[in-house]
């Protein structure tokens, strides 16, 4: 998922913003939805996207904080999640040189 957000330690980052990539990996029991073929029996990935989007709109100083909030929010909203891993990457971070991104 890609978002334009206002996360960063420096005031300029929180003012100007930057592009971020968010990768979410979820483990959940797929037995029932694999049999019923009904969305209400599955983890709705649109709802996952909306949850991540909401958290990305809240400015933070650290990527670790953003990722932690996303994990907590997903666990709170989707009880079927057994395991969740989140990676947040800031594209073109202000490191004083060319870099693809920094991630946590």
ABEGO torsion letter per residue (X at the ends): XBBBBBBEABAAAAAAEBBBBBBBBBBBBAAAAAAAGBAAABBBAAAAAAAAAAAAABBBABAAAAAAAAAAAAAAABAABABBBBBBBBBGBBAGBBBAEBBX
